[in-house]
């Protein structure tokens, strides 16, 4: 038996938005009748949604939404003329997020392009003009330009995965130019946008995962005196510890290159063992209870690290959505993980947790009124049948009794028991529990 100790008198900072996502809700309440997930999305309490790859979804607007060249379709048009911009479907998509209580994290650039001919991922013909187009997109959504809005959208990300393919690749899926060209684009765009909007957070570049590339990029940006408010990067793995280990390595790179004040964002992640060998394992696991436990493990493991924002990829119709069913939009097991973590997020203050049991991840929280909660996950990637684990609870300075909510193959975050602050709990492999003070 292992012990998990929570001391609610010892606080360790805020509960951070580890339950943010890529994507958006389908069919808001004001939309036409039909299947959708708007109400469930709103109830999950998702704090931020990045709009990368949403133009893959026909129901959102497809090729007419979000991406820079989807909004500014004629590269030769006048950048200062509102008639040069087509905001209609992007307006609708972002408004749905606002209605659902989710803040927008706006990726400026283009979706990934896997096909033989590239369009939006090619280098813009005029980097300065591209930066000015982005400026007007921001003004539309934050300052009301061109019959727009005055929304609180603080994060604006420049491009996506410029490091995915090397300069000599015959199939460059995210950045069609050279690394040197991307340095120029980023410098011009970041300096221009930060000058126009010093109060907003301008960052990027949504690194695919090459850490040497990250260090070279950041060193070059520092030489050019380029502002970076947040540094974003991606990982696909099967172990939460690999996510946390990369978080720490990225933080050290930021420190070495003089960007230690930049926020550290992992804004794409999910379960993938291999992109080539037996890839079908990934979507099969993502929609399962094991996939849900993996989500919980990553969220809980990331909370005590230096990571500032964690964004799951993704919550929109597609094979990487472990939150809603592709066809019916009904909640999958992963949905309940977001709801459970949101209970901690709403409480606000993280409390000290001590537990050294391998595969067990836990976060505790409390509010100013004495309400407290603990979320615990037992995640394992073992192929052989792993053993259950019994934990001895020691909840110091908390409530006398806690309601236990269980998420496993048979339960969907339902209340199943009442436990005391010194009880034991037994967890089957790949299960999640939430203990809430009564």
C-alpha positions in Angstrom: 0.0 0.0 0.0 1.2 3.5 -0.9 0.4 6.8 0.9 -0.9 10.0 -0.8 -0.6 13.0 1.5 -2.4 16.3 0.9 -1.8 19.3 3.0 -4.4 21.9 2.4 -2.6 24.5 4.6 0.4 24.5 2.2 -0.4 26.2 -1.0 1.8 26.1 -4.1 0.3 28.6 -6.5 -2.7 28.7 -8.8 -4.4 25.9 -10.6 -3.3 26.5 -14.2 -5.3 26.0 -17.4 -4.1 22.5 -18.1 -7.5 21.6 -19.7 -7.3 23.9 -22.7 -7.8 22.5 -26.2 -7.6 22.9 -29.9 -11.0 23.1 -31.7 -14.4 24.4 -30.9 -18.0 23.5 -30.1 -20.3 22.4 -32.9 -23.7 24.1 -33.3 -24.2 26.7 -30.7 -27.5 27.2 -29.1 -28.6 29.8 -31.6 -27.7 27.6 -34.5 -30.2 25.5 -36.5 -31.6 22.3 -34.8 -29.5 19.2 -35.0 -26.8 17.2 -33.3 -24.2 19.2 -31.5 -22.1 19.5 -28.4 -22.4 23.2 -27.4 -24.1 22.6 -24.1 -21.7 19.8 -23.1 -18.7 21.9 -24.2 -19.9 24.8 -22.0 -20.4 22.6 -19.0 -16.9 21.2 -19.3 -15.4 24.7 -18.5 -12.7 24.6 -21.2 -10.7 27.8 -20.5 -9.0 28.3 -23.9 -9.3 27.0 -27.4 -6.6 27.3 -30.1 -8.1 27.6 -33.6 -5.4 25.6 -35.4 -6.7 23.1 -38.0 -10.3 24.1 -37.5 -10.5 24.9 -41.3 -10.4 21.1 -41.8 -14.0 21.0 -40.5 -16.7 21.6 -43.1 -19.2 22.4 -40.3 -17.1 25.2 -39.1 -16.5 26.7 -42.5 -13.7 24.7 -44.1 -11.5 26.7 -46.4 -13.3 30.0 -45.5 -12.4 30.2 -41.8 -9.6 31.3 -39.5 -6.4 30.9 -41.7 -4.9 34.2 -42.9 -5.4 33.4 -46.6 -8.9 32.2 -45.9 -9.8 35.6 -44.5 -7.6 37.7 -46.9 -8.2 35.8 -50.1 -6.5 38.1 -52.7 -2.8 38.6 -51.8 -2.8 41.7 -54.1 -5.7 43.4 -52.3 -5.5 46.6 -50.3 -4.5 45.6 -46.7 -6.3 48.7 -45.3 -9.6 48.1 -47.1 -12.2 46.2 -45.0 -13.6 44.8 -48.3 -10.4 42.8 -48.7 -11.3 40.6 -45.7 -13.9 37.9 -45.4 -14.5 37.5 -41.6 -18.1 36.1 -41.7 -17.5 32.4 -40.8 -14.6 33.1 -38.5 -16.8 35.6 -36.6 -19.4 32.9 -36.1 -16.9 30.3 -35.0 -15.2 32.6 -32.5 -18.6 33.9 -31.2 -19.6 30.3 -30.4 -16.5 30.0 -28.2 -17.3 33.3 -26.5 -20.9 32.0 -25.8 -19.5 28.8 -24.4 -17.3 30.7 -21.9 -14.0 29.7 -23.7 -11.3 32.3 -24.5 -9.8 32.3 -27.9 -6.1 31.4 -28.5 -5.7 32.7 -32.1 -3.1 31.0 -34.4 -2.1 33.3 -37.2 -1.0 31.3 -40.2 -2.4 28.1 -41.8 -3.4 24.6 -41.2 -1.1 21.7 -42.0 -1.2 20.7 -45.7 -0.5 17.0 -46.4 -1.4 17.1 -50.1 1.1 17.3 -53.1 0.4 20.9 -53.9 0.7 23.5 -51.1 -1.3 26.7 -50.8 -1.4 28.5 -47.4 1.9 27.1 -46.1 4.0 28.7 -48.7 6.0 31.8 -47.6 3.9 35.0 -48.0 5.1 37.0 -51.0 5.5 40.1 -48.8 6.4 39.5 -45.1 5.6 43.1 -44.1 2.2 43.0 -45.8 1.4 39.6 -44.1 2.2 41.2 -40.7 -0.1 44.1 -41.6 -2.9 41.7 -42.6 -2.5 40.0 -39.2 -2.7 43.4 -37.6 -6.0 44.1 -39.1 -7.3 40.6 -38.1 -6.4 41.5 -34.5 -8.0 44.9 -34.8 -11.2 43.3 -36.1 -11.5 41.0 -33.1 -10.2 43.3 -30.3 -10.9 46.9 -31.5 -14.0 46.6 -33.6 -12.4 47.4 -36.9 -14.4 46.5 -40.0 -17.7 46.0 -38.1 -15.8 43.7 -35.7 -15.7 43.0 -32.0 -13.9 44.2 -28.8 -13.2 40.7 -27.4 -10.6 39.9 -24.8 -8.2 37.7 -27.0 -4.8 38.0 -25.4 -2.8 35.2 -27.2 -1.8 35.6 -30.8 0.5 32.9 -32.2 2.7 33.3 -35.3 2.6 30.3 -37.6 2.6 26.5 -36.8 5.4 23.9 -36.7 7.9 25.6 -39.0 10.4 23.0 -37.9 8.3 20.0 -39.0 10.2 19.3 -42.2 13.9 20.1 -43.0 14.8 22.7 -45.6 15.5 20.0 -48.2 12.3 18.1 -47.8 10.3 17.4 -50.9 7.0 17.6 -48.9 7.0 20.6 -46.6 3.7 20.4 -44.8 3.7 23.5 -42.6 6.4 25.9 -43.8 7.3 25.9 -47.4 10.3 28.1 -47.1 13.7 27.8 -45.5 14.5 28.2 -41.9 16.2 31.5 -42.6 13.1 32.8 -44.4 11.0 31.8 -41.3 13.4 33.8 -39.1 12.7 36.8 -41.2 8.9 36.3 -41.2 8.8 35.8 -37.5 10.9 38.9 -36.8 8.9 41.2 -39.0 5.5 39.9 -37.8 6.4 39.9 -34.0 8.0 43.3 -34.0 5.1 44.8 -36.0 2.3 43.2 -33.9 4.0 44.0 -30.6 4.4 47.6 -31.6 0.7 47.8 -32.6 -0.5 45.9 -29.6 1.9 46.1 -26.7 -0.8 44.9 -24.3 -1.4 41.7 -26.1 0.8 38.5 -25.9 2.5 37.7 -29.2 4.4 34.5 -29.5 4.9 31.2 -31.2 6.1 29.4 -33.2 4.2 26.2 -32.2 7.3 24.0 -32.5 6.8 20.5 -33.8 9.3 19.2 -31.3 12.9 19.7 -32.6 14.7 21.1 -29.5 17.9 22.0 -31.3 15.8 24.0 -33.8 14.1 25.7 -30.9 17.4 26.8 -29.4 18.8 28.0 -32.7 15.5 30.0 -33.4 15.5 31.6 -29.9 19.2 32.5 -30.1 18.6 34.2 -33.5 15.5 36.0 -32.2 17.5 37.3 -29.3 20.2 38.6 -31.6 17.5 40.4 -33.5 15.9 41.8 -30.4 12.6 40.1 -31.2 9.9 40.1 -28.4 8.5 36.7 -27.5 5.7 36.7 -24.9 5.2 33.0 -25.0 7.0 30.0 -26.6 4.7 27.2 -27.9 5.6 23.7 -28.7 4.0 20.2 -29.4 4.5 16.6 -28.3 2.9 13.3 -29.1 3.8 10.5 -26.7 2.3 7.7 -24.6 3.8 8.7 -21.2 3.0 11.8 -19.2 6.5 11.9 -17.9 7.8 12.6 -21.4 5.6 15.7 -21.6 6.9 17.0 -18.2 10.5 16.2 -19.1 10.2 18.2 -22.3 8.6 21.0 -20.4 11.7 21.3 -18.2 14.1 21.1 -21.2 12.2 23.8 -23.0 12.3 26.0 -19.9 16.1 25.5 -19.8 16.4 26.5 -23.4 14.3 29.7 -22.7 16.6 30.5 -19.8 19.8 29.9 -21.8 18.6 32.1 -24.7 17.5 35.0 -22.6 13.7 34.4 -22.9 13.2 33.2 -19.3 10.3 35.5 -18.9 8.4 34.0 -21.8 5.4 31.8 -21.0 5.9 28.1 -21.6 3.0 26.6 -23.7 2.5 23.1 -24.9 -0.4 23.7 -27.2 -0.7 20.4 -29.1 -0.5 17.0 -27.5 -2.1 13.6 -27.6 -1.5 9.8 -27.4 0.7 8.6 -30.3 3.3 5.9 -30.0 4.4 6.0 -33.7 3.3 7.9 -36.7 4.2 5.0 -39.0 4.2 1.6 -37.2 0.7 0.4 -36.1 -0.6 4.0 -36.2 -4.2 2.7 -35.8 -3.3 2.2 -32.1 -3.4 6.0 -31.6 -7.1 6.7 -32.5 -8.2 3.5 -30.9 -6.6 4.4 -27.6 -7.6 8.1 -27.8 -11.3 7.3 -27.6 -10.9 4.6 -24.9 -10.8 4.7 -21.1 -7.0 4.3 -21.3 -7.0 7.4 -23.5 -9.0 9.3 -20.9 -6.6 8.2 -18.2 -3.7 9.4 -20.3 -5.4 12.8 -20.6 -5.8 13.0 -16.9 -2.2 11.9 -16.3 -0.8 14.6 -18.5 -3.0 17.3 -17.0 -2.1 16.4 -13.4 1.6 15.8 -14.1 1.9 19.2 -15.8 0.2 21.2 -13.1 3.2 21.4 -10.7 5.8 22.0 -13.6 6.8 25.3 -15.1 4.3 24.9 -17.9 1.8 27.8 -18.1 -0.7 26.4 -20.6 -1.6 22.9 -21.8 -3.8 22.5 -24.9 -5.1 19.1 -26.0 -5.3 18.3 -29.7 -8.2 18.3 -30.4 -11.9 18.8 -29.6 -13.5 18.9 -33.0 -14.8 16.2 -35.4 -11.9 13.9 -36.2 -9.9 10.9 -35.2 -7.9 12.6 -32.5 -10.9 13.7 -30.5 -11.1 11.7 -27.3 -13.7 14.0 -25.8 -16.7 13.7 -28.2 -17.8 10.9 -30.5 -17.1 11.6 -34.1 -20.7 10.9 -35.4 -23.1 11.5 -32.5 -21.1 14.2 -30.5 -21.9 12.2 -27.3 -19.3 12.6 -24.5 -16.6 10.0 -24.5 -14.7 9.1 -21.3 -12.1 11.9 -22.0 -14.9 14.5 -21.6 -15.3 13.7 -17.9 -11.6 14.3 -17.3 -12.0 17.9 -18.5 -15.0 18.4 -16.2 -13.1 16.9 -13.2 -10.1 19.0 -13.7 -12.3 22.1 -14.1 -13.5 21.5 -10.6 -9.9 22.1 -9.4 -9.6 25.1 -11.7 -12.7 26.7 -10.3 -11.4 26.2 -6.7 -8.3 28.2 -7.8 -5.5 27.4 -5.4 -3.2 24.4 -5.7 -2.2 22.6 -2.5 0.8 20.4 -1.6 0.6 16.8 -2.7 3.1 14.1 -1.7 2.9 10.8 -3.6 5.8 8.9 -5.1 3.9 5.9 -6.4 4.8 5.2 -10.1 1.8 5.8 -12.4 -0.2 7.8 -9.8 -0.8 11.5 -10.6 -2.6 13.8 -8.2 -3.5 17.5 -7.8 -5.3 19.1 -4.9 -7.0 22.4 -4.7 -9.1 24.6 -2.4 -11.0 27.9 -2.5 -11.2 30.8 0.0 -14.4 29.3 1.6 -12.8 26.1 2.7 -14.1 23.9 -0.1 -11.4 21.4 -1.2 -10.9 18.6 -3.8 -8.3 16.1 -5.0 -8.1 14.6 -8.4 -6.1 11.3 -8.7 -5.3 9.2 -11.8 -3.7 5.8 -12.2 -2.4 5.6 -15.8 -0.3 2.8 -17.2 0.8 1.9 -20.7 1.8 -1.7 -19.7 0.8 -4.2 -22.3 0.4 -7.0 -19.7 -2.4 -6.8 -17.3 -1.2 -4.4 -14.6 -2.1 -4.7 -11.0 -4.5 -2.5 -9.1 -3.1 0.0 -6.6 -4.3 0.8 -3.1 -3.6 4.3 -1.7 -3.8 5.3 1.9 -5.3 8.8 2.1 -3.9 11.5 4.5 -5.8 14.7 3.8 -4.5 17.2 6.3 -6.5 20.3 7.2 -9.3 19.4 4.9 -12.8 18.2 5.4 -13.7 15.2 7.4 -15.5 13.5 4.5 -15.2 13.6 0.8 -17.6 12.5 -2.0 -15.8 10.1 -4.4 -16.5 10.4 -8.1 -15.3 7.5 -10.3 -14.3 7.5 -13.9 -13.6 4.0 -15.4 -15.1 1.7 -18.0 -18.3 1.3 -16.0 -18.6 4.8 -14.5 -18.6 8.3 -16.0 -17.6 10.5 -13.1 -20.5 9.3 -11.0 -20.6 9.6 -7.2 -19.9 6.1 -5.9 -18.8 6.4 -2.3 -18.1 8.7 0.7 -14.6 8.5 2.1 -13.0 10.0 5.2 -9.8 12.0 5.2 -7.8 8.9 6.4 -9.5 6.2 4.3 -7.9 3.9 1.7 -8.9 3.8 -1.9 -8.2 1.1 -4.5 -7.6 2.1 -8.1 -7.9 -0.2 -11.1 -5.5 0.5 -13.9 -6.4 3.5 -16.1 -9.0 5.0 -13.8 -9.6 8.5 -12.5 -11.2 9.7 -9.3 -12.2 13.1 -7.9 -12.7 13.6 -4.2 -14.8 16.7 -3.2 -15.3 17.9 0.3 -18.8 17.5 1.6 
